[in-house]
């Protein structure tokens, strides 16, 4: 029994170290901006970014705790996350060093199934850029990265869902060649509405 527990612990430690090493691989996405894979342990930061996105779009609503359930349900090793960080280079006479700041943008991908053809394809769960860093090409660079990731794994398309009121995002997606495939329609139901007679 002790051997099994130790074996499981070592397996988890190996996975954590492997994930940590992956996260230390930085890729320059734009000059001065670096992309790094996210860690499963960064669940709270991902939730913060999702909440920021919703707060911007729905300022009249002050409660978004339900988004924690979404992160808990869908965020895993199979739904990769990337962070964009601003690199500050501090060069000394001895050797150059780079310090990393808090993430300023993120990209979270998952899987979906095309409802017409039945093919699996990449789905963009979240693309968020902090307001201060918008209109600098970060969103477009992240979209290109997502598309490259999807192509590399053999996907023939990539999809996303966007709120109608998010006009800047809609403009970006149209500019990048995305088209509406379906329309999700809702109707608020109030207690005062009478049921339809059949």
LUMNU-248299 format. One line per field, with one value per residue: x, z, y of N, C-alpha, C in turn; residue number from 1; residue in one letter. Coordinates in steps of 0.02 Angstrom, whole numbers, plus 32768, in hexadecimal, padded with zeros to 4 digits. Layout:
<rs>
n.u <- (X, ...);
n.w <- (Z, ...);
n.v <- (Y, ...);
ca.u <- (X, ...);
ca.w <- (Z, ...);
ca.v <- (Y, ...);
c.u <- (X, ...);
c.w <- (Z, ...);
c.v <- (Y, ...);
resi <- (NUM, ...);
resn <- (a, ...);
</rs>
This chain:
<rs>
n.u <- (8029, 805F, 80C2, 8073, 8035, 80A7, 80D3, 8068, 8073, 80F2, 80D6, 8079, 80CB, 812C, 80DB, 80B3, 8132, 8155, 80F0, 810E, 818E, 8168, 8122, 8186, 81BB, 81C8, 817E, 8195, 8113, 80F1, 815A, 81A3, 813E, 8116, 80E6, 80A9, 808B, 7FFD, 7FE4, 7F90, 7F7C, 7F63, 7EE1, 7E94, 7EC1, 7E99, 7E0E, 7DFE, 7E1D, 7DB4, 7D47, 7D64, 7D52, 7CC7, 7C94, 7CB4, 7C62, 7BE3, 7BBD, 7B53, 7B35, 7B63, 7B8E, 7BEC, 7C0D, 7BEB, 7C3E, 7CAD, 7C89, 7C86, 7D10, 7D42, 7D05, 7D32, 7DBB, 7E53, 7EDC, 7EC1, 7E89, 7ED8, 7F30, 7F71, 7FDC, 7FFA, 8082, 80D4, 8177, 81F9, 8293, 8324, 83BE, 845B, 8508, 8543, 84EE, 8463, 83BC, 8314, 827B, 81D7, 8134, 808A, 800B, 7FCA, 7F73, 7F0E, 7EF5, 7E86, 7E66, 7DFD, 7D9B, 7D24, 7C94, 7C6A, 7BCA, 7B90, 7BE5, 7C20, 7CA4, 7D30, 7D6D, 7DD6, 7DA9, 7D93, 7D94, 7DAF, 7DEF, 7E47, 7E7C, 7ECC, 7E85, 7EE0, 7F42, 7F0D, 7EEA, 7F68, 7F8D, 7F91, 7F1F, 7F03, 7F7B, 7F70, 7F00, 7F33, 7F92, 7F40, 7EFF, 7F6C, 7F91, 7F1F, 7F22, 7F9A, 7F79, 7F24, 7EA3, 7E1A, 7DD2, 7DAD, 7D58, 7CEE, 7C93, 7C3C, 7C02, 7B7B, 7B7D, 7C03, 7C51, 7CD7, 7D1E, 7CD2, 7CEB, 7D75, 7D76, 7D2B, 7D7F, 7DE9, 7DB6, 7D52, 7CAE, 7BFE, 7BAE, 7B41, 7AB5, 7A9B, 7A0E, 79AE, 7929, 78EF, 7894, 780C, 77BB, 773C, 7714, 769E, 767B, 767E, 75E9, 75B4);
n.w <- (8000, 802A, 7FCB, 7F58, 7F75, 7F7C, 7EF9, 7EB2, 7EE3, 7EB3, 7E2B, 7E1F, 7E48, 7DE3, 7D74, 7D9C, 7D9C, 7D16, 7CD9, 7D11, 7CDA, 7C54, 7C5C, 7C71, 7BF8, 7B91, 7B10, 7A96, 7A6A, 7A35, 7A1A, 7AB5, 7AFB, 7B47, 7B37, 7B9A, 7BCD, 7C32, 7CDC, 7D2E, 7DB0, 7DAD, 7DB3, 7DFF, 7DCD, 7D48, 7D5B, 7D8E, 7D1C, 7CC6, 7D0F, 7D0B, 7C83, 7C75, 7CCF, 7C8E, 7C1D, 7C53, 7CB6, 7D06, 7D51, 7DE8, 7E1A, 7DFD, 7E25, 7DF8, 7D8F, 7DC0, 7DC7, 7D42, 7D21, 7D78, 7D44, 7CBD, 7CAD, 7C93, 7C75, 7BF3, 7BBD, 7B86, 7BC3, 7BAC, 7BDB, 7BC3, 7BE1, 7C12, 7BEF, 7C50, 7C36, 7C90, 7C8E, 7CCA, 7CF4, 7D07, 7CD7, 7C68, 7CA4, 7CAF, 7CE9, 7D17, 7D07, 7D45, 7CED, 7C57, 7BF7, 7BB9, 7B74, 7B5F, 7B32, 7AF1, 7AC7, 7A47, 79F0, 794A, 791C, 78A5, 7850, 78AA, 78D0, 7940, 7983, 79A8, 7A2B, 7A60, 7AFF, 7B4C, 7B28, 7B60, 7B78, 7BDD, 7BF8, 7BEE, 7B98, 7B1D, 7A6A, 7A36, 79EE, 7A32, 7A49, 79C4, 79AB, 7A08, 79D6, 795B, 798E, 79CE, 795D, 791B, 7978, 7974, 78EE, 78F0, 7939, 78E4, 78CF, 786E, 7877, 78E2, 796F, 79C9, 7A49, 7A57, 7AAC, 7A74, 7A96, 7AA0, 7A45, 7A1B, 7A1D, 79C3, 794E, 7940, 792D, 78B7, 7860, 785E, 7816, 784A, 7850, 786F, 78A1, 78DF, 793E, 79E0, 7A3C, 7AB8, 7B2F, 7BAE, 7C36, 7C98, 7D36, 7D2D, 7CAD, 7C4E, 7C36, 7B92, 7B3D, 7B0A);
n.v <- (7FC4, 8040, 804C, 805E, 80D9, 812C, 811D, 8158, 81DA, 81FF, 81F9, 8262, 82CB, 82C8, 82E9, 836B, 83A9, 839A, 83E6, 8461, 8478, 8482, 84FA, 8552, 856A, 85E9, 8646, 86BE, 8721, 8799, 8829, 8848, 8809, 8772, 86C9, 8648, 859E, 8578, 8541, 84BA, 84D9, 8560, 8583, 85E1, 865B, 8651, 864E, 86CF, 871C, 86F5, 8726, 87B0, 87C8, 87AF, 880F, 8885, 887D, 886E, 88D8, 88F8, 888C, 8840, 87C8, 873D, 86BF, 8641, 8624, 85E5, 8561, 853D, 8547, 84E7, 8474, 846C, 848F, 8445, 83D1, 83B2, 8421, 849B, 852C, 85CD, 8653, 8700, 8762, 87F7, 881D, 8859, 8894, 888E, 88C3, 889F, 88C0, 8846, 87D7, 87C3, 87CA, 8792, 87C9, 8794, 87CF, 87DD, 8780, 87C7, 87A7, 8720, 867B, 85FC, 855B, 84D8, 8447, 8425, 83E4, 83DF, 8401, 83E3, 8396, 8340, 833E, 834B, 83E3, 8471, 84E1, 8584, 85AF, 8620, 86BF, 873F, 87E4, 8857, 88F9, 8968, 893A, 8924, 892F, 8923, 88BA, 8841, 87F0, 87C5, 8780, 8719, 86D8, 86AA, 8653, 85F5, 85C0, 8586, 8525, 84D4, 84A9, 8460, 83F0, 83B2, 83E3, 841D, 848F, 851B, 8558, 85CD, 8624, 86BB, 874B, 87AE, 8835, 8851, 88A9, 88D6, 885B, 880E, 8857, 8840, 87B3, 87A5, 87EB, 8793, 872B, 86DA, 8694, 869A, 8606, 85D2, 860D, 8637, 863F, 8692, 86A6, 8706, 86C6, 86EE, 86E7, 871A, 86FE, 86A8, 85FA, 85AF, 8583, 84E3);
ca.u <- (8000, 808C, 80E2, 8042, 802E, 80E5, 80D2, 8038, 808F, 8128, 80B6, 805D, 8104, 8148, 80AD, 80BA, 8173, 8152, 80C6, 8134, 81C2, 8147, 810F, 81C2, 81CC, 81A8, 8180, 8184, 80D8, 80FC, 8193, 8196, 8109, 8127, 80B0, 80BE, 8053, 7FE3, 7FE5, 7F4F, 7F79, 7F52, 7E98, 7E7A, 7ED0, 7E6C, 7DCC, 7E00, 7E19, 7D70, 7D1C, 7D72, 7D31, 7C7E, 7C86, 7CB7, 7C29, 7BA4, 7BCB, 7B16, 7B31, 7B9B, 7B9B, 7C04, 7C2B, 7BDD, 7C74, 7CDC, 7C72, 7C9E, 7D58, 7D4B, 7CED, 7D52, 7E03, 7E7A, 7F16, 7EA7, 7E71, 7F13, 7F2C, 7FAF, 7FDD, 8027, 80A1, 8100, 81BB, 8223, 82D9, 8351, 8401, 8490, 854A, 8554, 84C8, 841E, 8388, 82D1, 8249, 8195, 80FE, 804B, 7FF0, 7FA3, 7F43, 7F0E, 7ED3, 7E73, 7E49, 7DDF, 7D84, 7CDD, 7C83, 7C43, 7B87, 7B7B, 7C10, 7C33, 7CED, 7D4A, 7D96, 7DE9, 7D78, 7DB1, 7D6B, 7DBB, 7E26, 7E3E, 7EB6, 7EBE, 7E76, 7F1C, 7F6D, 7EE7, 7EF9, 7FB0, 7F97, 7F95, 7EE5, 7F0E, 7FB1, 7F55, 7ED4, 7F60, 7FB0, 7F0B, 7EF5, 7FA7, 7F8C, 7EEA, 7F3B, 7FCF, 7F5B, 7EFC, 7E60, 7E0A, 7DB2, 7DB0, 7D1A, 7CE9, 7C52, 7C47, 7BC5, 7B68, 7B8F, 7C4B, 7C5F, 7D1E, 7D31, 7CB1, 7D10, 7DB4, 7D6A, 7D18, 7DBB, 7E14, 7D96, 7D20, 7C6A, 7BCB, 7B94, 7AFF, 7AA2, 7A7F, 79D9, 7990, 78F1, 78E5, 7851, 77F9, 7785, 76FB, 7702, 766E, 768D, 7658, 75B3, 75BD);
ca.w <- (8000, 802E, 7F89, 7F2A, 7F87, 7F67, 7EB0, 7E9C, 7EF5, 7E84, 7DEB, 7E22, 7E4B, 7DA0, 7D4A, 7DB0, 7D85, 7CCD, 7CCA, 7D24, 7CA7, 7C18, 7C68, 7C6F, 7BB2, 7B7B, 7AC9, 7A87, 7A3F, 7A16, 7A3C, 7AFA, 7B19, 7B46, 7B41, 7BBE, 7BDE, 7C76, 7D08, 7D4A, 7DF0, 7DA3, 7DAE, 7E1B, 7D9F, 7D0F, 7D72, 7D93, 7CD8, 7CAD, 7D32, 7CEF, 7C41, 7C7F, 7CF0, 7C5A, 7BF0, 7C79, 7CF3, 7D2F, 7D7B, 7E17, 7E33, 7DCA, 7E47, 7DD2, 7D60, 7DE0, 7DB5, 7CFD, 7D23, 7D99, 7D18, 7C7B, 7CAB, 7CA0, 7C48, 7BAE, 7BA6, 7B93, 7BD4, 7BA3, 7BF6, 7BA5, 7C14, 7BFB, 7C07, 7C60, 7C36, 7CBC, 7C7A, 7CF7, 7CD6, 7D0B, 7CA8, 7C61, 7CC4, 7C9B, 7D1D, 7CFA, 7D2B, 7D44, 7CAA, 7C3D, 7BC8, 7BBC, 7B40, 7B7B, 7AFC, 7B00, 7A8E, 7A36, 79BA, 7917, 791F, 7861, 7836, 78E0, 78DC, 7979, 7971, 79E0, 7A3E, 7A8A, 7B3A, 7B63, 7B12, 7B85, 7B7D, 7C0C, 7BD1, 7BE3, 7B65, 7AE0, 7A2C, 7A2A, 79C7, 7A5D, 7A3A, 7982, 79B1, 7A2B, 79A7, 792D, 79B5, 79D7, 791D, 790E, 79A6, 795A, 78B0, 7901, 7952, 78AF, 78CB, 782F, 7886, 7927, 797E, 7A06, 7A56, 7A6B, 7ABC, 7A41, 7AAC, 7A9F, 7A01, 7A07, 7A0F, 7984, 7918, 7937, 7911, 7870, 783C, 7858, 77EB, 786D, 7839, 789A, 7888, 78FE, 7969, 7A1F, 7A4D, 7AFA, 7B41, 7BF6, 7C4C, 7CD7, 7D59, 7D18, 7C6B, 7C51, 7C08, 7B54, 7B3A, 7AD2);
ca.v <- (8000, 8079, 8051, 807B, 8120, 814D, 811D, 818B, 821B, 820D, 8207, 82A6, 82F9, 82CA, 830F, 83B1, 83C3, 839E, 841F, 849D, 8482, 849C, 853F, 857D, 8575, 8626, 8652, 8704, 8724, 87DB, 8846, 885D, 87E1, 872C, 8699, 860C, 8572, 857E, 8507, 84A8, 84FC, 85A6, 8584, 861F, 8692, 8648, 8664, 8719, 8737, 86EB, 8756, 87F2, 87CA, 87B5, 884F, 88B9, 8877, 8871, 88FE, 88FD, 8850, 8841, 8785, 870F, 8685, 8604, 8617, 85B6, 851D, 8533, 853A, 84A6, 843F, 8467, 849C, 8408, 83C8, 83AC, 8462, 84C4, 8572, 85F3, 8697, 8730, 878B, 882C, 8811, 8893, 887F, 88B3, 88AE, 88B6, 88B6, 87FF, 87AF, 87DA, 87A3, 87A6, 87BD, 878C, 87F0, 87B9, 8778, 87FF, 878B, 86D6, 8654, 85BB, 8533, 8498, 8420, 8425, 83B7, 8400, 83E3, 83D0, 8360, 8313, 8340, 836F, 841D, 849D, 8514, 85B8, 85BD, 8665, 86E8, 877E, 8811, 888E, 8936, 8992, 891C, 8917, 8953, 891E, 887D, 8806, 87C5, 87A6, 8750, 86DF, 86B3, 8686, 861C, 85C2, 859F, 855B, 84EC, 84A9, 8489, 8430, 83B2, 8395, 83FE, 843F, 84CF, 8532, 857C, 85F4, 8644, 8700, 876F, 87DF, 8878, 8859, 88C0, 88D3, 8815, 87FC, 8877, 881C, 8771, 87AD, 87FF, 8758, 86FA, 86B1, 869F, 867B, 85C6, 85CA, 8645, 861F, 866E, 8689, 86D1, 8705, 86B2, 870D, 86C3, 8735, 86E3, 8670, 85C3, 85AC, 8552, 84B5);
c.u <- (802B, 80AF, 80B3, 8039, 806B, 80E7, 80A3, 8054, 80C6, 810B, 809B, 8095, 8123, 811D, 80B1, 80FB, 8173, 8129, 80EB, 816A, 81A4, 8137, 814B, 81DA, 81A5, 81B1, 816D, 814B, 80D7, 8138, 8180, 8160, 811A, 80EA, 80CD, 8081, 803E, 7FE8, 7F9F, 7F46, 7F66, 7F07, 7E7B, 7E87, 7EA4, 7E26, 7DC9, 7DFA, 7DD4, 7D40, 7D26, 7D4F, 7CE6, 7C6C, 7C87, 7C78, 7BE6, 7BAE, 7B8F, 7B0F, 7B6E, 7BAE, 7BAE, 7C23, 7C1F, 7C15, 7CA9, 7CC9, 7C8A, 7CE8, 7D64, 7D39, 7D18, 7D9E, 7E2A, 7EB7, 7F00, 7E8D, 7EA9, 7F05, 7F71, 7FA6, 800C, 8040, 80CF, 8144, 81DD, 826A, 8301, 8397, 8433, 84D3, 855E, 8531, 8482, 83EE, 8345, 82A2, 8204, 8161, 80C0, 8032, 7FC5, 7F70, 7F44, 7EE6, 7EC6, 7E4D, 7E2C, 7DCA, 7D39, 7CD3, 7C56, 7BFF, 7B6D, 7BA2, 7C24, 7C7D, 7CFD, 7D72, 7DA4, 7DB2, 7D9B, 7D81, 7D72, 7DF7, 7E19, 7E80, 7EA2, 7EB5, 7EB2, 7F47, 7F49, 7EFE, 7F45, 7FC1, 7F9A, 7F5C, 7EEE, 7F45, 7F9A, 7F27, 7EFE, 7F7F, 7F7E, 7F00, 7F2F, 7FA5, 7F58, 7F01, 7F6E, 7FB3, 7F29, 7EB4, 7E56, 7DE5, 7DBC, 7D72, 7D1E, 7CA1, 7C61, 7C04, 7BB9, 7B7E, 7BDB, 7C62, 7CA9, 7D34, 7D12, 7CD6, 7D51, 7DA8, 7D55, 7D55, 7DE9, 7DF3, 7D64, 7CDA, 7C3A, 7BB3, 7B4F, 7AF2, 7A80, 7A4D, 79BD, 7955, 78E9, 789C, 7844, 77C0, 7740, 76E5, 76D3, 7683, 7661, 7623, 75BF, 757B);
c.w <- (8000, 7FEB, 7F56, 7F36, 7F70, 7F1B, 7E95, 7EAA, 7EC4, 7E3F, 7DE9, 7E23, 7E06, 7D71, 7D5A, 7D97, 7D39, 7CB8, 7CD9, 7CF1, 7C66, 7C20, 7C67, 7C28, 7B9A, 7B30, 7ABD, 7A55, 7A17, 7A39, 7A82, 7B1E, 7B11, 7B58, 7B67, 7BCD, 7C26, 7C9B, 7D21, 7D8D, 7DEA, 7D98, 7DC7, 7DED, 7D61, 7D21, 7D76, 7D4D, 7CBA, 7CCD, 7D19, 7CAC, 7C49, 7CA0, 7CBE, 7C2F, 7C13, 7CBA, 7D22, 7D5E, 7DA9, 7E32, 7DFA, 7DE9, 7E21, 7DA0, 7D7E, 7DCF, 7D6E, 7CFC, 7D42, 7D6A, 7CDA, 7C7B, 7CC1, 7C72, 7BFF, 7B92, 7BB4, 7B9B, 7BC8, 7BC0, 7BCD, 7BDE, 7BF3, 7C18, 7C15, 7C62, 7C62, 7CAE, 7CAB, 7CD5, 7CD7, 7CD7, 7CA3, 7C86, 7CAC, 7CD5, 7CFC, 7D26, 7D2A, 7CFC, 7C96, 7C09, 7BCF, 7B81, 7B5E, 7B44, 7B16, 7AC0, 7A85, 79FE, 7989, 7913, 78DA, 7849, 786B, 78EF, 791C, 7960, 79AE, 79EC, 7A6D, 7AC4, 7B4F, 7B40, 7B35, 7B88, 7BAC, 7BE4, 7BC0, 7BA9, 7B24, 7AA6, 7A1F, 7A03, 79F0, 7A4E, 79F7, 7986, 79D5, 79FF, 7975, 7950, 79BD, 7995, 790C, 7939, 798B, 791B, 78C0, 791C, 7920, 78AA, 7888, 7839, 78D0, 7934, 79BF, 7A0E, 7A6F, 7A79, 7A88, 7A55, 7AAC, 7A58, 79EE, 79F6, 79CD, 7948, 790A, 7916, 78C8, 7846, 7830, 7831, 780D, 7856, 786A, 7879, 78A4, 7929, 79A6, 7A37, 7A92, 7B01, 7B8C, 7C06, 7C91, 7CF6, 7D42, 7CD3, 7C74, 7C21, 7BCA, 7B58, 7AFF, 7AB8);
c.v <- (803F, 8083, 8070, 80C5, 8147, 8152, 8153, 81D1, 822F, 821D, 824E, 82DA, 8300, 82F4, 835A, 83CF, 83CA, 83DB, 8460, 84AB, 849C, 84E6, 856E, 858A, 85B2, 862F, 869B, 8705, 8765, 87F9, 8861, 8836, 8797, 8702, 865E, 85E1, 857E, 853C, 84F9, 84CC, 8546, 85B0, 85C6, 865A, 868E, 8661, 86B1, 8738, 872F, 871D, 879D, 87FB, 87D5, 87F7, 8888, 88B9, 887F, 8897, 8903, 88C0, 884F, 87FC, 8756, 86D0, 8644, 85F3, 85E8, 856E, 850C, 8521, 84F5, 846C, 8435, 8470, 845E, 8407, 83C6, 83EE, 8495, 850E, 8591, 8639, 86C2, 875B, 87BE, 8820, 8853, 887B, 88AD, 889A, 88CB, 88AA, 886D, 87D5, 87CB, 87AC, 87BD, 8798, 87BD, 87AB, 87C3, 87B3, 87B5, 87E7, 873F, 86BA, 8610, 8595, 84F1, 8475, 8429, 83F3, 83DE, 83DC, 83CF, 8393, 832D, 8312, 8365, 83AB, 8446, 84D0, 8545, 85C6, 8607, 8682, 872B, 87A3, 8849, 88CF, 8961, 897A, 890C, 8943, 8957, 88DE, 883D, 87D6, 87A1, 8772, 8711, 86B6, 868C, 8649, 85E3, 859C, 8571, 851D, 84BA, 8485, 8453, 83EF, 8394, 83AF, 8422, 8481, 84DE, 855C, 85A2, 860C, 868A, 8721, 87A6, 8826, 8885, 886C, 88C1, 888C, 87FE, 8819, 8851, 87D8, 8774, 87BF, 87C3, 871F, 86CD, 86C5, 867D, 863B, 85B9, 8608, 8628, 8653, 865E, 86B8, 86CE, 86F2, 86CF, 86E6, 86DC, 871C, 86A8, 8639, 85C5, 8576, 8523, 849D);
resi <- (1, 2, 3, 4, 5, 6, 7, 8, 9, 10, 11, 12, 13, 14, 15, 16, 17, 18, 19, 20, 21, 22, 23, 24, 25, 26, 27, 28, 29, 30, 31, 32, 33, 34, 35, 36, 37, 38, 39, 40, 41, 42, 43, 44, 45, 46, 47, 48, 49, 50, 51, 52, 53, 54, 55, 56, 57, 58, 59, 60, 61, 62, 63, 64, 65, 66, 67, 68, 69, 70, 71, 72, 73, 74, 75, 76, 77, 78, 79, 80, 81, 82, 83, 84, 85, 86, 87, 88, 89, 90, 91, 92, 93, 94, 95, 96, 97, 98, 99, 100, 101, 102, 103, 104, 105, 106, 107, 108, 109, 110, 111, 112, 113, 114, 115, 116, 117, 118, 119, 120, 121, 122, 123, 124, 125, 126, 127, 128, 129, 130, 131, 132, 133, 134, 135, 136, 137, 138, 139, 140, 141, 142, 143, 144, 145, 146, 147, 148, 149, 150, 151, 152, 153, 154, 155, 156, 157, 158, 159, 160, 161, 162, 163, 164, 165, 166, 167, 168, 169, 170, 171, 172, 173, 174, 175, 176, 177, 178, 179, 180, 181, 182, 183, 184, 185, 186, 187, 188, 189, 190, 191, 192, 193, 194, 195, 196, 197, 198);
resn <- (x, x, x, x, x, x, x, x, x, x, x, x, x, x, x, x, x, x, x, x, x, x, x, x, x, x, x, x, x, x, x, x, x, x, x, x, x, x, x, x, x, x, x, x, x, x, x, x, x, x, x, x, x, x, x, x, x, x, x, x, x, x, x, x, x, x, x, x, x, x, x, x, x, x, x, x, x, x, x, x, x, x, x, x, x, x, x, x, x, x, x, x, x, x, x, x, x, x, x, x, x, x, x, x, x, x, x, x, x, x, x, x, x, x, x, x, x, x, x, x, x, x, x, x, x, x, x, x, x, x, x, x, x, x, x, x, x, x, x, x, x, x, x, x, x, x, x, x, x, x, x, x, x, x, x, x, x, x, x, x, x, x, x, x, x, x, x, x, x, x, x, x, x, x, x, x, x, x, x, x, x, x, x, x, x, x, x, x, x, x, x, x, x, x, x, x, x, x);
</rs>
